[in-house]
């Protein structure tokens, strides 16, 4: 059962999201928070797997709350759900630690799939968000600039695996995984795993991911 904390300052939206998620057989809503400050407090009491986070809220915005939650509870996955798709907000949210970024006009079933993906450690990203981020980065570096091993590591990152799991899968040391990622990030012009996963989806053949 996926434990979900929902955060949004609009009560009707908050209630609607709560009902949608609670109706899913594999999910349970552990709390509803009207702002980031309340959300950060509720995480400690409810131990959610996924926090569905709005961005624009009073008292504490979603980016600040995401950073606080991820810093204190690194095993909690924050999935942004917002109406904003400007690149600055997207990048700020990802850098704060959000694992994914979805828009409020997404279909209900797609949102539920995104929550499930976030719970697995994957990075659900609305295609429009992916295009917006890639448009303003150097992440369109040629695939040929990456070694075969760097590509393999990046594909496993995009699958949601942690460094330790990647090392076991490839039969290499965890320190070697970190070295491959450091070089790959530099070549792609990204600074975090979510952006790297986004690049993989945009530039590596889907059947190989």
KEKE-228979 format. One record per atom (N, C-alpha, C, O): residue in one letter; x, y, z. Coordinates in steps of 0.1 Angstrom, whole numbers, padded with zeros to 4 digits, always signed. Example, Ala and Ser with C-alpha at 12.3 -4.5 7.8 and 13.67 -1.06 7.14 Angstrom:
2
A+0132-0057+0078 A+0123-0045+0078 A+0132-0033+0078 A+0142-0033+0085 S+0128-0022+0071 S+0137-0011+0071 S+0129+0000+0079 S+0134+0011+0080 
***
This chain:
209
X+0008-0012+0000 X+0000+0000+0000 X+0009+0012+0000 X+0017+0014+0009 X+0007+0021-0010 X+0014+0034-0011 X+0008+0044-0002 X-0004+0048-0003 X+0016+0050+0007 X+0011+0060+0017 X+0014+0074+0011 X+0025+0077+0007 X+0003+0082+0009 X+0004+0094+0002 X+0000+0106+0011 X-0011+0105+0017 X+0008+0116+0011 X+0005+0129+0018 X+0002+0139+0007 X+0011+0141-0002 X-0009+0146+0007 X-0013+0155-0003 X-0012+0169+0002 X-0017+0172+0013 X-0006+0178-0006 X-0003+0192-0001 X-0009+0202-0012 X-0004+0202-0023 X-0018+0210-0008 X-0024+0220-0017 X-0031+0230-0009 X-0038+0226+0000 X-0030+0243-0013 X-0037+0253-0005 X-0051+0256-0009 X-0058+0263-0002 X-0056+0250-0020 X-0070+0251-0023 X-0078+0239-0018 X-0075+0227-0022 X-0087+0241-0009 X-0094+0230-0002 X-0102+0221-0011 X-0102+0209-0009 X-0108+0227-0021 X-0115+0218-0030 X-0106+0209-0038 X-0109+0197-0040 X-0095+0214-0043 X-0085+0206-0049 X-0079+0196-0040 X-0078+0184-0044 X-0076+0200-0028 X-0071+0191-0018 X-0080+0179-0015 X-0076+0167-0015 X-0093+0182-0013 X-0103+0172-0011 X-0105+0163-0023 X-0106+0150-0021 X-0105+0169-0035 X-0106+0161-0047 X-0095+0151-0049 X-0097+0139-0053 X-0083+0156-0047 X-0071+0147-0049 X-0071+0136-0038 X-0068+0124-0041 X-0075+0140-0026 X-0076+0129-0016 X-0086+0118-0019 X-0083+0107-0017 X-0097+0122-0025 X-0107+0112-0028 X-0102+0103-0040 X-0104+0091-0040 X-0096+0110-0050 X-0091+0102-0061 X-0080+0092-0057 X-0081+0080-0061 X-0071+0096-0049 X-0060+0087-0044 X-0066+0076-0035 X-0062+0064-0036 X-0075+0080-0026 X-0080+0070-0017 X-0088+0059-0024 X-0089+0048-0020 X-0094+0063-0036 X-0102+0053-0043 X-0093+0042-0050 X-0098+0032-0054 X-0080+0045-0052 X-0071+0035-0058 X-0068+0024-0048 X-0066+0027-0036 X-0069+0012-0053 X-0068+0000-0044 X-0054-0001-0037 X-0053-0007-0027 X-0044+0005-0044 X-0030+0003-0038 X-0025+0015-0031 X-0013+0016-0029 X-0034+0025-0028 X-0030+0037-0022 X-0038+0041-0010 X-0050+0037-0009 X-0032+0048-0001 X-0039+0053+0011 X-0034+0067+0015 X-0022+0069+0015 X-0043+0076+0016 X-0040+0090+0020 X-0038+0091+0035 X-0047+0088+0043 X-0025+0094+0039 X-0022+0095+0053 X-0024+0109+0058 X-0023+0111+0071 X-0026+0119+0050 X-0027+0133+0055 X-0030+0142+0043 X-0026+0140+0032 X-0037+0154+0047 X-0039+0165+0038 X-0034+0177+0044 X-0037+0180+0056 X-0025+0185+0037 X-0019+0196+0042 X-0022+0209+0034 X-0021+0208+0021 X-0026+0220+0040 X-0029+0232+0032 X-0017+0241+0028 X-0018+0250+0021 X-0005+0237+0033 X+0007+0245+0030 X+0019+0236+0033 X+0018+0226+0039 X+0031+0241+0029 X+0043+0234+0031 X+0047+0232+0045 X+0053+0222+0049 X+0044+0242+0053 X+0048+0241+0068 X+0041+0230+0074 X+0047+0222+0082 X+0028+0229+0072 X+0020+0218+0078 X+0025+0204+0072 X+0025+0194+0079 X+0028+0204+0059 X+0032+0192+0053 X+0045+0187+0059 X+0046+0175+0062 X+0055+0196+0062 X+0067+0191+0068 X+0065+0185+0082 X+0071+0176+0086 X+0055+0191+0089 X+0052+0185+0102 X+0045+0172+0101 X+0048+0163+0109 X+0036+0171+0091 X+0029+0158+0089 X+0037+0147+0085 X+0035+0135+0088 X+0048+0149+0077 X+0057+0139+0073 X+0062+0131+0085 X+0063+0119+0084 X+0066+0138+0095 X+0072+0132+0107 X+0062+0123+0114 X+0066+0113+0120 X+0049+0127+0113 X+0039+0119+0120 X+0032+0108+0112 X+0027+0098+0118 X+0033+0109+0099 X+0025+0100+0091 X+0034+0090+0082 X+0029+0080+0077 X+0047+0093+0081 X+0056+0085+0073 X+0051+0081+0059 X+0050+0070+0056 X+0048+0091+0051 X+0043+0088+0037 X+0055+0082+0028 X+0066+0085+0031 X+0051+0075+0018 X+0060+0071+0008 X+0062+0082-0003 X+0073+0084-0008 X+0050+0089-0006 X+0050+0099-0016 X+0043+0111-0010 X+0033+0110-0004 X+0049+0123-0013 X+0043+0136-0009 X+0039+0142-0023 X+0048+0145-0031 X+0026+0144-0025 X+0021+0151-0037 X+0021+0166-0034 X+0012+0171-0026 X+0030+0174-0040 X+0033+0187-0035 X+0029+0198-0045 X+0034+0198-0057 X+0020+0207-0041 X+0018+0219-0048 X+0030+0229-0046 X+0037+0227-0037 X+0031+0239-0055 X+0042+0248-0054 X+0039+0262-0048 X+0045+0266-0039 X+0028+0268-0053 X+0024+0281-0048 X+0015+0280-0036 X+0003+0278-0038 X+0020+0283-0024 X+0012+0282-0012 X+0016+0292-0002 X+0028+0297-0002 X+0008+0297+0007 X+0011+0306+0018 X+0020+0299+0029 X+0020+0287+0029 X+0026+0307+0037 X+0034+0303+0049 X+0047+0296+0045 X+0058+0300+0049 X+0046+0285+0036 X+0058+0279+0031 X+0055+0273+0018 X+0046+0265+0016 X+0062+0278+0007 X+0059+0273-0006 X+0064+0259-0008 X+0071+0253+0000 X+0060+0253-0019 X+0063+0239-0022 X+0078+0236-0024 X+0083+0225-0020 X+0086+0245-0029 X+0100+0243-0031 X+0107+0243-0018 X+0116+0234-0016 X+0104+0252-0010 X+0110+0252+0004 X+0107+0240+0012 X+0115+0234+0018 X+0094+0236+0011 X+0089+0224+0018 X+0096+0211+0013 X+0099+0203+0020 X+0097+0211-0001 X+0104+0199-0007 X+0118+0198-0001 X+0122+0187+0002 X+0125+0209-0001 X+0139+0209+0003 X+0140+0204+0018 X+0148+0196+0021 X+0131+0209+0026 X+0131+0206+0040 X+0128+0191+0042 X+0134+0184+0050 X+0118+0186+0035 X+0113+0172+0037 X+0124+0162+0032 X+0128+0153+0039 X+0130+0165+0020 X+0140+0156+0015 X+0153+0156+0023 X+0159+0146+0025 X+0156+0168+0029 X+0168+0169+0038 X+0166+0160+0050 X+0175+0154+0055 X+0154+0161+0056 X+0152+0154+0068 X+0147+0140+0067 X+0150+0131+0075 X+0141+0137+0055 X+0135+0123+0053 X+0139+0119+0039 X+0130+0119+0030 X+0151+0115+0036 X+0156+0112+0023 X+0148+0100+0016 X+0149+0099+0004 X+0142+0092+0024 X+0134+0081+0018 X+0120+0085+0013 X+0113+0076+0007 X+0116+0097+0016 X+0103+0102+0012 X+0104+0108-0002 X+0113+0116-0005 X+0096+0104-0012 X+0096+0108-0025 X+0086+0120-0027 X+0074+0118-0025 X+0091+0131-0031 X+0082+0143-0034 X+0079+0144-0048 X+0088+0145-0057 X+0066+0144-0052 X+0062+0145-0066 X+0054+0158-0067 X+0044+0160-0060 X+0059+0167-0075 X+0053+0180-0076 X+0041+0179-0085 X+0041+0172-0096 X+0030+0185-0081 X+0017+0186-0089 X+0013+0201-0089 X+0009+0206-0079 X+0015+0208-0101 X+0013+0222-0101 X+0007+0227-0114 X+0006+0219-0124 X+0003+0239-0115 X-0002+0245-0128 X+0010+0252-0135 X+0008+0256-0147 X+0021+0254-0128 X+0032+0261-0134 X+0042+0252-0142 X+0045+0242-0137 X+0046+0257-0154 X+0056+0249-0161 X+0067+0258-0167 X+0073+0254-0177 X+0070+0269-0160 X+0081+0277-0164 X+0094+0270-0159 X+0094+0264-0149 X+0104+0272-0167 X+0117+0264-0165 X+0123+0267-0151 X+0128+0258-0145 X+0122+0279-0146 X+0128+0283-0133 X+0122+0275-0122 X+0129+0269-0114 X+0109+0274-0122 X+0102+0266-0111 X+0105+0251-0112 X+0107+0245-0102 X+0105+0246-0125 X+0108+0232-0127 X+0122+0229-0121 X+0124+0219-0114 X+0132+0236-0126 X+0146+0234-0122 X+0147+0235-0107 X+0154+0227-0100 X+0141+0246-0101 X+0142+0248-0086 X+0136+0236-0079 X+0142+0232-0069 X+0125+0231-0084 X+0119+0220-0077 X+0127+0207-0078 X+0129+0200-0068 X+0133+0205-0089 X+0142+0193-0091 X+0154+0194-0082 X+0158+0185-0076 X+0160+0206-0082 X+0172+0208-0074 X+0169+0207-0059 X+0177+0204-0051 X+0156+0210-0055 X+0152+0209-0041 X+0151+0195-0037 X+0150+0192-0025 X+0150+0186-0047 X+0149+0172-0044 X+0136+0164-0049 X+0135+0153-0046 X+0128+0171-0056 X+0116+0165-0061 X+0120+0154-0071 X+0129+0156-0079 X+0113+0143-0071 X+0117+0132-0080 X+0109+0133-0093 X+0113+0126-0103 X+0098+0141-0093 X+0090+0142-0105 X+0083+0155-0105 X+0082+0162-0095 X+0077+0158-0117 X+0070+0171-0119 X+0058+0168-0128 X+0060+0165-0140 X+0046+0170-0123 X+0034+0168-0131 X+0025+0180-0131 X+0026+0188-0121 X+0017+0182-0141 X+0008+0193-0142 X-0006+0190-0138 X-0011+0178-0140 X-0013+0200-0133 X-0027+0197-0128 X-0037+0194-0138 X-0048+0189-0135 X-0034+0196-0151 X-0044+0193-0161 X-0042+0179-0166 X-0048+0175-0176 X-0033+0171-0160 X-0030+0157-0164 X-0043+0149-0161 X-0051+0152-0152 X-0044+0138-0168 X-0056+0129-0166 X-0054+0121-0152 X-0043+0119-0148 X-0065+0119-0146 X-0064+0112-0132 X-0056+0099-0133 X-0048+0097-0124 X-0058+0091-0143 X-0051+0078-0143 X-0036+0080-0145 X-0028+0073-0139 X-0033+0091-0152 X-0018+0094-0154 X-0012+0099-0141 X-0001+0095-0138 X-0020+0106-0133 X-0015+0111-0120 X-0012+0099-0111 X-0002+0098-0104 X-0022+0089-0111 X-0020+0078-0103 X-0008+0069-0107 X+0000+0064-0099 X-0006+0069-0120 X+0006+0062-0125 X+0019+0069-0121 X+0029+0063-0117 X+0018+0082-0121 X+0030+0090-0116 X+0033+0088-0101 X+0044+0087-0098 X+0022+0087-0093 X+0024+0084-0079 X+0031+0070-0077 X+0040+0069-0069 X+0026+0061-0084 X+0032+0047-0083 X+0047+0047-0088 X+0055+0041-0081 X+0050+0055-0098 X+0063+0055-0103 X+0072+0062-0093 X+0083+0058-0090 X+0067+0073-0087 X+0075+0080-0077 X+0078+0071-0065 X+0089+0071-0059 X+0068+0063-0061 X+0070+0054-0050 X+0080+0043-0052 X+0087+0038-0043 X+0082+0040-0065 X+0092+0030-0069 X+0106+0037-0070 X+0116+0030-0073 X+0107+0050-0069 X+0119+0057-0070 X+0122+0062-0084 X+0133+0066-0087 X+0112+0061-0093 X+0114+0066-0106 X+0111+0081-0107 X+0107+0087-0097 X+0112+0087-0119 X+0110+0101-0120 X+0099+0105-0130 X+0102+0107-0142 X+0087+0105-0126 X+0076+0108-0135 X+0076+0123-0139 X+0076+0131-0130 X+0077+0125-0152 X+0078+0139-0157 X+0068+0141-0168 X+0068+0133-0178 X+0060+0151-0167 X+0051+0154-0178 X+0059+0157-0191 X+0069+0165-0190 X+0056+0152-0202 X+0064+0155-0215 X+0066+0169-0217 X+0076+0173-0223 X+0056+0178-0214 X+0057+0192-0216 X+0068+0198-0207 X+0075+0207-0211 X+0069+0192-0195 X+0079+0197-0186 X+0093+0193-0191 X+0103+0200-0190 X+0094+0180-0196 X+0107+0176-0201 X+0112+0184-0212 X+0123+0188-0213 X+0103+0188-0221 X+0107+0197-0233 X+0111+0210-0228 X+0121+0216-0233 X+0105+0216-0218 X+0108+0229-0213 X+0122+0229-0206 X+0130+0238-0208 X+0125+0218-0199 X+0138+0217-0192 X+0149+0216-0203 X+0159+0222-0202 X+0147+0206-0212 X+0157+0203-0222 X+0160+0215-0231 X+0171+0217-0236 X+0150+0223-0233 X+0151+0235-0242 X+0161+0245-0237 X+0168+0251-0245 X+0163+0245-0224 X+0172+0255-0219 X+0185+0250-0213 X+0192+0257-0205 X+0188+0238-0216 X+0200+0232-0211 X+0209+0227-0222 X+0205+0227-0234 X+0221+0223-0218 X+0230+0217-0228 X+0229+0202-0228 X+0238+0195-0232 X+0217+0197-0223 X+0216+0182-0221 X+0213+0175-0234 X+0212+0163-0234 X+0214+0182-0245 X+0212+0176-0258 X+0226+0171-0264 X+0227+0170-0276 X+0235+0169-0255 X+0249+0165-0259 X+0247+0152-0267 X+0239+0143-0264 X+0256+0150-0277 X+0255+0138-0285 X+0257+0125-0277 X+0265+0125-0268 X+0250+0115-0280 X+0251+0102-0273 X+0265+0097-0274 X+0270+0090-0266 X+0272+0100-0286 X+0285+0095-0288 X+0296+0100-0279 X+0306+0095-0278 X+0292+0111-0271 X+0302+0117-0262 X+0303+0108-0249 X+0312+0110-0241 X+0293+0100-0247 X+0292+0091-0235 X+0298+0077-0238 X+0296+0072-0249 X+0305+0072-0229 X+0310+0058-0231 X+0299+0048-0229 X+0288+0052-0224 X+0301+0036-0234 X+0290+0026-0232 X+0287+0024-0218 X+0275+0022-0214 X+0297+0024-0209 X+0294+0022-0195 X+0286+0033-0189 X+0277+0031-0180 X+0290+0045-0193 X+0282+0057-0188 X+0268+0056-0192 X+0259+0060-0185 X+0265+0052-0205 X+0252+0051-0209 X+0244+0040-0201 X+0232+0042-0198 X+0251+0029-0198 X+0245+0018-0191 X+0241+0023-0177 X+0230+0020-0172 X+0250+0031-0171 X+0247+0036-0157 X+0235+0046-0158 X+0227+0046-0149 X+0235+0055-0168 X+0224+0064-0169 X+0211+0057-0171 X+0201+0062-0166 X+0211+0047-0179 X+0198+0040-0181 X+0193+0034-0168 X+0181+0034-0166 X+0202+0029-0160 X+0197+0023-0147 X+0193+0034-0137 X+0184+0032-0129 X+0199+0046-0138 X+0194+0057-0130 X+0180+0061-0135 X+0172+0064-0126 X+0178+0061-0148 X+0164+0064-0153 X+0154+0054-0149 X+0142+0057-0148 X+0159+0042-0146 X+0150+0031-0141 X+0147+0032-0126 X+0139+0025-0121 X+0153+0042-0119 X+0150+0044-0105 X+0160+0037-0096 X+0157+0037-0084 X+0170+0031-0101 X+0179+0024-0092 X+0189+0033-0085 X+0193+0043-0090 X+0192+0029-0072 X+0202+0037-0065 X+0216+0032-0069 X+0218+0022-0075 X+0226+0040-0065 X+0240+0037-0069 X+0244+0023-0064 X+0251+0015-0072 X+0240+0019-0052 X+0244+0005-0047 X+0238-0006-0056 X+0244-0016-0059 X+0225-0003-0060 X+0218-0013-0069 X+0225-0014-0083 X+0226-0024-0089 X+0228-0002-0088 X+0235-0001-0101 X+0248-0009-0101 X+0251-0016-0110 X+0256-0007-0090 X+0269-0014-0088 X+0267-0029-0089 X+0274-0036-0095 X+0257-0034-0081 X+0254-0048-0081 X+0250-0053-0094 X+0254-0064-0099 X+0241-0046-0101 X+0236-0050-0114 X+0247-0051-0125 X+0248-0060-0133 X+0257-0041-0124 X+0268-0041-0134 X+0280-0048-0130 X+0290-0050-0137 X+0281-0052-0117 X+0292-0060-0112 X+0304-0051-0110 X+0316-0055-0112 X+0302-0038-0106 X+0313-0029-0103 X+0311-0023-0090 X+0301-0025-0083 X+0321-0015-0085 X+0320-0009-0072 X+0311+0003-0072 X+0309+0010-0082 X+0306+0006-0060 X+0297+0018-0059 X+0305+0031-0062 X+0299+0040-0068 X+0317+0031-0058 X+0326+0043-0061 X+0328+0045-0076 X+0329+0056-0081 X+0328+0034-0084 X+0329+0035-0098 X+0317+0040-0104 X+0317+0048-0114 X+0305+0036-0099 X+0293+0041-0104 X+0292+0057-0102 X+0289+0064-0111 X+0297+0061-0090 X+0297+0076-0088 X+0306+0083-0097 X+0303+0094-0102 X+0317+0077-0100 X+0327+0083-0110 X+0321+0084-0124 X+0322+0094-0130 X+0314+0073-0128 X+0307+0073-0141 X+0297+0084-0142 X+0296+0092-0151 X+0289+0085-0131 X+0278+0095-0130 X+0284+0109-0130 X+0279+0118-0137 X+0295+0112-0123 X+0301+0125-0123 X+0305+0129-0136 X+0303+0141-0140 X+0312+0120-0144 X+0316+0124-0157 X+0304+0126-0167 X+0304+0135-0175 X+0294+0117-0166 X+0283+0118-0174 X+0275+0131-0172 X+0271+0138-0181 X+0273+0134-0159 X+0266+0147-0156 X+0273+0159-0162 X+0267+0168-0167 X+0287+0159-0161 X+0294+0170-0166 X+0293+0171-0181 X+0291+0182-0186 X+0293+0160-0188 X+0291+0160-0203 X+0277+0164-0207 X+0276+0171-0217 X+0267+0161-0199 X+0254+0164-0203 X+0250+0178-0198 X+0240+0183-0203 X+0257+0184-0189 X+0253+0197-0184 X+0242+0196-0174 X+0234+0206-0173 X+0241+0185-0166 X+0231+0184-0156 X+0237+0182-0143 X+0249+0179-0142 X+0229+0184-0132 X+0235+0183-0119 X+0228+0174-0109 X+0232+0172-0098 X+0218+0167-0114 X+0211+0158-0105 X+0205+0146-0113 X+0205+0146-0126 X+0201+0136-0106 X+0196+0123-0112 X+0183+0125-0120 X+0182+0118-0130 X+0174+0133-0115 X+0162+0135-0123 X+0164+0141-0136 X+0158+0137-0146 X+0173+0151-0137 X+0176+0157-0150 X+0183+0147-0159 X+0181+0147-0171 X+0192+0139-0153 X+0198+0128-0161 X+0188+0118-0166 X+0189+0114-0178 X+0178+0115-0158 X+0168+0105-0163 X+0160+0112-0174 X+0156+0105-0183 X+0158+0124-0173 X+0150+0132-0183 X+0158+0131-0196 X+0152+0129-0207 X+0171+0133-0196 X+0179+0132-0208 X+0179+0119-0214 X+0178+0117-0226 X+0179+0108-0206 X+0179+0094-0211 X+0166+0092-0219 X+0166+0087-0230 X+0155+0097-0214 X+0142+0095-0220 X+0141+0103-0234 X+0135+0098-0243 X+0148+0114-0234 X+0147+0122-0246 X+0157+0118-0257 X+0155+0120-0269 X+0168+0111-0253 X+0179+0109-0262 X+0184+0095-0264 X+0191+0092-0274 X+0180+0086-0255 X+0184+0072-0257 X+0172+0064-0262 X+0161+0067-0258 X+0174+0054-0271 X+0162+0047-0276 X+0154+0041-0265 X+0159+0035-0255 X+0141+0042-0266 X+0132+0038-0255 X+0134+0024-0251 X+0133+0020-0239 X+0135+0015-0261 X+0136+0000-0258 X+0149-0003-0250 X+0149-0014-0245 X+0159+0006-0250 X+0171+0003-0243 X+0171+0009-0228 X+0179+0005-0221 X+0161+0017-0225 X+0160+0023-0212 X+0156+0013-0201 X+0154+0016-0190 
***
